[in-house]
Amino acid sequence: MNKVMIEVKNTLKEVFHTVFILLRIIIPISIVVKILEEFGVIDIIGRFLGPVMKIVGLPGECGLIWATAMVTNIYGGIIVFFTMATTIPFTIAQVTILCSMILVAHSLPVELRIAQKAGVRLWFMFVLRVFSAFLLGLILHHIYNGFSILQARVRILWKPGIIDPSIISWIVGQLKNYAMIFIIIFVLISIMRVLKVLGVVERLNRALKPLLRIIGMSKDAAPLTIIGMTLGLAYGGGLIINEARSGKLNKQDVFLSLSFMGMSHSLIEDTILMMAMGASLSGILLARILFTIIAMLMLIRLVKHISNHSFKRYFVRR
C-alpha cells in the first residue's frame, strides 16, 4: 500500500510539474493570439498568403483559413473554412490539399514555443513546418491535378455550431482546455509508468528500433515520439521537456523527435476532424506520414554532414 501511495505521489508531482511548464507557455501566448485576432492581424496574414494558396491550386481566400489555423488552432481554421464553403465550390482534392497543409502547420505560437522550451531553435521549427506544409500541398496539387484524382465537389460531413465570440466564452473555453490538459497528462504519465513496469515500453522500443535507426533516433525517444504522433505535440512536447531537462534524452534525440512530431502529430483526432471537412485519407494521413519519413531521412543526412558545433549553434538551444 505504501508503495502504491509513493507511486501516486510521484506521478502527481511529475504531472503538476509538466502541466506547469505547459501552462507557462500556453496561457501568455493564448492571450497574445487573442489580442492579435481582435486587432485583425490574422486577416492581414491571410491576405499575404493569398498568392501562395494559388500556387498549390487553391482559391486565394484560403489564405485566411490557413492563417487562422496557424495563428490560433485547427478549430479556428475549420470555422473559417465552413464560412467560405457556402460560397466557394471546393473539390475533394482542394480540401485535401488545404487540410494537409493545416495539419502540418497549425497552432504555431504555442507549439513552436513548446519545441523551443524543449531545446530546438524556434526559427528552424517555424521554417520546417511552414515550408513542409507548402511543399506537401504543392506535391498533392500536382498529383491530384496531373492524374485527375478527387476532382468531384466535396461533401461536408459536419459543420460546427454557432460560436460565441465574447471574451467570457473564450475564457471559459480556455479553462476547459487547461483542465483537459491536466487530465490527459495525468493519464499519459500514469500509463507510461505502468507500461515501463510491465516491460511494454522496452518491447515497443525493440520493435521500433529499425525505423528509429533509419531516422537517427535512439530508443529512448520512441515512447514520447509515439505520444506526440498519436495525441499531439503539446502533450508529447511537454513530456519531452521533462525528459530533456532530466538528461535522459540527448540533443539530437530531442531535435529529431520534435521535428518528426512537428510534421506528423495528433494522427487520430486531427485526421478525423479533417475527414469531417471532406478531405481524403490519401493526403491527410498516408501522404503526410510518407512525406514526414522522407523529410526525416533528408534531415538526418543534413545533421550528419554538419559539425557538432554547427548543429548545437544553429539548430538546438542550451
MOGI-V332042 format. One line per field, one symbol per residue. ss: DSSP state (A for helix, B for strand, O for the rest). burial: 1 if it has 16 or more other ideal C-beta (glycine too) atoms within 10 Angstrom, else 0. A space follows every 10 residues. Layout:
ss = ???
burial = ???
This chain:
ss = OAAAAAAAAA AAAAAAAAAA AAAAAAAAAA AAAAAAAAOO AAAAAAAAAA AAAAAOOOOO OAAAAAAAAA AOOAAAAAAA AAAAAOOOOO BAAAAAAAAA AAAAOOOAAA AAAAAAAAOB OAAAAAAAAA AAAAAAAAAA AAAAAAOOOO OOBOOOOOOO OOOOOOAAAA AAAAAAAAAA AAAAAAAAAA AAAAAAAAOA AAAAAAAAAA AAAAOOOOAA AAAAAAAAAA AOAAAAAAAA AAAAAAOOOO AAAAAAAAAA AAAOOOOOAA AAAAAAOOOO AAAAAAAAAA AAAAAAAAAA AAAAAOOAAA AAAAOBOO
burial = 0000000000 1001101110 1100110011 0010011000 0100110011 0110011110 1111111111 1111011111 1000100001 1111111111 1111111111 1111111111 1001110111 0111011111 1011100011 0001000000 0000000001 0000000100 1001110111 0110000000 1000100100 0100111111 1111111110 1111111111 1111000010 1111111111 1111111001 1011101111 0111101100 1110110011 0010000000 10001100
